[in-house]
Amino acid sequence: MKMSTWAIVVAAGKGERFGSMKQLERLGGKTLIEWSLELFSRLVEDEMVEGIVLVVPPDGCGTYLPQEKVADIPGSTSKISNVHVVAGGDSRSASVRSGLAAVPERAETVVVHDAARPLASPELAKSVINAVRNGASAAIPALEIVDTIKEIEDSKVLRTLDRTRYVTIQTPQAFKANVLRRAHESGHDATDDATLVEMIGEDVVTVPGERNNIKVTTHDDLVRLNRLIESEETEPLSKLRIGNGFDMHRFGRRDDHLVLGGINIPHNKSLMGHSDADVLTHAVIDALLGAAGLGDIGHHFPDTDPLWSGADSIEMLKQVIEMLHNQSYRVVNIDITAIAESPILSPYIVSIQSRLSEVTGGGINVKATSPEGMGALGNEEGIACLASALIAMVA
């Protein structure tokens, strides 16, 4: 049975810093509210999300507030259903609590998103939802900091911080519903819901964020996003390439772990292969090479070459990414399916996604399925993996 997941879209701000209600500003012909509602409506269609709660200002969006009709949003052109509109509060946390009160008690997972981040992708939302479904109490998107970070006081630098220990955080953020409700029982305010979850002692995990998931705070942000939308809309499809990869390895010697996606997974048998037999990474490598028209893994890393004996497949993947960069390609996203009777992979999916995203720079989605006892895979003779990769030529 699928876990019941509800989305809360927070659009209750008064836009004091922006100068107006930014959630009603238009981006690419649609309001910011519509962008977020369309995101989660797609997840409703995919049966990832059951329903959506839209939180709006109690007195700032016109007469549509008492009606549960998104079509009454000023200027709305979208056909979006299964949305419940509620009034927000005096703070972001109060508005989330208002939205949470409208989420049915049966919901097991709740994902919270700021309408001020219109370009969050469905893949990012699925990533945080799946992390919670796989056991995390909370999952949030994080971006590494590339600039030097300094602590200052009265314009004077006090010290330089180690940026490798810090990240910036985005929405959407997903939570176990009971954890989020317990976190909000305090009535405290915070800049994001993960902070309240941290305050009650629950662990929060991160997934790779997205550079284009920009928060609209000023008019300059909106201008930047409009330019980004225009550039993506005018980019020809001829710049995109798709590749598929497949690999299968049999189990061999007794061991205490195997390697998938660069992650050591406890198991009583390891996979056999010339390298480290990381079947998942090998499928990814073949998908990327296929998309770029660069042959296959056997051509670049032949099992007849002693150089690759016992090699780390992640290092091989790094070489492939360099090949793509030399051909002016970047990774957009990769979708992977692992087929295995054992071990159970769900506890490791988030770690695998993070590791592969770190190496490829693209969005990663990992799924695991069981062969239900059928054939060689069902008899636990090995593991197979499928991968599909989308890459784009950069200017």
N, C-alpha and C positions, 0 to 999 in steps of 0.2 A: 504494500500500500504506500502511495506517495505521501510525503510529508506535506501538510498544509502550510503554505507560505503566503503571507500578505505583505504588501508594500505600502509604506507611508511616504508620500511626497510632501515635503515641507515647503510651502510657498506662502508663509504667513508674515513675512517681513514687511515693514513699512518703507523700506528703501531709503533710510535717512542718509546713509553715506552716498548712495547712488543719486539721490535727489528726486526720485519718483519710484513707483512700484515696479521694480526691475523685472519681476516675474511676468509682467504683461508686456514687456518690451519684445520686439520682434527680431528673430534671427532666422535668416533664410526663409522668410515668409510665414513663420510660425512663432507664437509666443514661447517664452522659456518654459511656461507651464506645460504647453503642448508637447515640447520635446521630451520632457520627463514622463508625461503620461503615455506617449507613444512608445517609449522605451519599455515600460512595464506592461503595456497592452500587448506588445509582442511576446512578452514572457507569459502573459495569460494565454495567448494563442498556443504557445509551446507547452502549456500546462506546467510551467515552472512556478507560476504565481496564480493564486486563486482569486484575489481581489485587490483593489487599490483604494487607499484612503488619501484624499487630497485635503491638506490643511491650508486654509486661506485666512487672511486677516478678518477679524470679526466685523469690521466696519469699512473695509476698503476696496472690495471688488464688486460693488454694485448689488443688484437685487437677486442675483442667482444664488447667493449663499444659502438661503433656506431650502433650496431645491437640490436634489441629488442628480443634477443634469450638467455634465461638463459642457454641453453645447451652449449653455448660457454664459460661459466665460466670454468677456468682451473680445470680439475679433476672432473667436475660435473658428477654425476651418476643419478641424479634425473630427472624425467619427470614432469616438472612444466610448466604450461601455464598461460596465462593472466597476464604476468609480463612485465612492461615497464622499461627499464634500462636507467637511466639518470646520467649525471656527477654531482658530488658533488662540494662543495666549499672549502674554506680555513679553515672553522670552522664547528663544528657540526650544529650550527644554520643555517649557510649558506647552508649546505647540505640539511637540512630539507626544507628550502625555495625552493631549486632546485626541490626537490621531490614534494613539494606542488604545484609548478607551473605546474606539469604534472598531477595533480589530476583534473578530470573534474569538471567544475563549478556546475554540478548537485549534486555532493556529498554533503550530509548533515552531515556526520560524518567521521572523519579521525582518524585512529589509527596509532601511530608512535612507532616503535620498533627498538632497537639497535641490530644489528646482533651479537654483542658481548655477548648477553644473549641467548644462544642456547636452553636452557631447559625450557623456558616459555611454559606453557601448553595452549591448546585451551580453557580450562575453564577460565583461567586468562584473556585471550584476550576477551572472550565473556563477562566476568564480567565487564570490563571497557567499552566495547561497549554498553552493556545494560544499564549501569548507565547513559550514555549520552543520549541514546534513551529514557530513562525515565525522562529526563529533566535537568540533570546536564550539565553545560557548559564544564566541564573537569573532568575526572576521572583517578586516578593514583593508582598503587599498592603500599601499604605501609607495612613495617614490623616494629614491635615494637623493641626497643633496649633493649637487655638483659644485656649488660655490663654497668658499671658505666662510666659516661661521665664527663671529666674534661677539663676545659679551661686552656691552658698553654701559656706561652710566654718565649722564650729562655730556654726551658726545665723546667721552674718553673711553678708549679700549681698556677693559680690565683683563681679558684673557682671550685666547683663541681656543675654540672647542674642537674636539675630534669629530669631524663631520661623519665619519664612518659609523658612529654610534647613534646617529639621528636620521630620521626620515620625516617627510611631510605626508600628511594624511588626507584622504579624499572621502567622498561618498560615491556610490552607495555602500552602506555598512550593514552587515547581516548579523542577527543575534538569535539565540534560542529565545523563544517568546517569553518563557518564564523567567529567564535571566534578565531580559530587558525590562519586564514589568517590575521585578524586584529592585533593579537599579534605579528606576524612576520613583519608587515608593518614598525615597528620601526627600523628594521635592527639591533637590539641589539643581542648580543651573551649571551647564558646561558648554563648551563650544562644539562638542560632538558627543554622541551617545556612548561611544567607547570609553570615554573618560569616566562616565558614571558607572559603567560596568567594571572598570579597573578599581574604582573606589570601594566596591563591595567584595573585592578580592578574587574576581573571576579572571581567568586568562583570556587574552585577546591575541589572535594570530593575524599576521599580515599576508596579503597576496599582492602581486605586482600591480601597481597603479598604471594610469595612462597619462602620457604627457598632454594629450589634447583634452583631458577632462578638467578644463579650466573653470575656476569659479568666477562668476561675474560679480565684481565688487564695485568697479567704476565703469564709466563710459568707454574708457580705453580698452577694457577687457572685452566689451561688446564689439568694438571695432575690430579687435584682434580676431575674435571668433568669426565675425562676418567674413574677414579676409580668408580665414581658414576654410570656411564653408565654400566660398567662391572658388578657391584653388582646388578643392576636392571635387566640386561639381564639374569643373572644366578639365580635370585630368582624364585623358582618354583611357578606355578599357585596354587598349593595346599595351599599356604599361604594366598590366597585371599578368602574372603567370601562376599556374596551379600545377602542383606535382603530387603524386601518390607514392607511398612507400609501404613495403610489407617485409617482415622478417619473422623467422621462427627459429628457436633454439631448443634442443632437447636438454632435459636434466641429465646430469652426469654424476660426478663424485659427491659423496656425503660432505656436507659443509654446515656452517652456521649462518650463512647469509647468501643472498644473490644481489645483483646490481640491476636496477631499473631506473632509467632517467637520471643516472648519476647518484642515486640514493641507495645505500646499503639497507636491504630489507631482510629481517630475520627469517630464515627458512632452513630446513634440514637438508636441502640439496641446492647445489648451484647449477647454473646453466653452462653448457659446454660451448666453446668457441675459440677461435684463434686469438682474439683480443680478450676483453673482460666479459664478453658475451652479453653485453647490455642490449638486449633485443629491442627495447623500446627506443633507445637512442639511435640504434641502427636504422629502424624504420623512419625516424625523423630525418636522418642523414639522407636516405634514399629519396624521401619526398622533396627535400630541398634541392638536391642535385637534379632530380627530375624536373622540377619547376624551372630551374635555370638552364636546363639543357646541357648539363655537365656530366652526363654518364651516370654511373652508379657507384655504390660503396666498394664493390669488388674491383672496380677499375682504379680507384684512388688508394684503397687500403687492402691490397690483395692478401689472401690468407697464405700465399706462398712466400711472402716477404717476412723474414725474421724480425724486421723493424717493428711490426705490429703485433708481435707475439706478446700476449698479456697486456696490450695497450689499454689505456684509459679511454673509453669511447667518448667521454665529454671532451677530451683534448682533440679527438678526431672531429667532433662536431665544431669545435672552435676553428679548426682549419677550414671546414666547409663554409662557415660564416665568413671567414676572410676571403675565400674564393668568391662568394656572392658579392661581397663589398667591392672586390676588384672588378667585378662585372657590373657594378653600379646598381645592385639590387639590395633591398632591405626586406626583412621578414615582416609581414603583416600579422599573420596568425597561423597557428598549427593546431589541428585537431587530431587527437590520438585515441585509439581504442586498443586496450590490452585484453587479450583473450586467455584466461587462465582458470583452471579449477582450483589451484592453490599456488601461492598463498593468497589470502584476502588482501586486496590492494587498497581498499578505501581509506585506511588510516594514513596512507603515504602519498595520496594524490596531491594534496596541497604542497608538500615538500618537493615532489617531482615537478609540479607546475612552476614553482618558484625557481628551482634550479635551472630548468630549461629556458625560462623566460630571461633569467640573468644572462645566459650564454647567447641566446638568439636575438634578444631585444624585441621580440614580438609577443603577441598574446598567445597563451598556451591553454588548451583545454584537454584534460585527460579523463577518459572514461574507462571503466573496467567491466567486463562481462564474463559470465561463466559459460562454458560449453555444455553445461548440464549433464556431465558424465558421458557425453558422446565422443567417440573417436579417440585419437591419440592424445589430444589436449584434455579431453574429459577423463582419460585414464591417468592424468598427471604425468605424462611423458615429456611435457615441455610447455613453453609459452610462445604465443604468437602476438604480433602487434601490427596494427594498421595505422598509417599516418597520412594526413592530407595537409599540404602546406600552400599558403598563398603568399607570394612575394610581389613586390612592386619595384619598378625601375625608378630610381631617383634622378633628378636633374643634375 
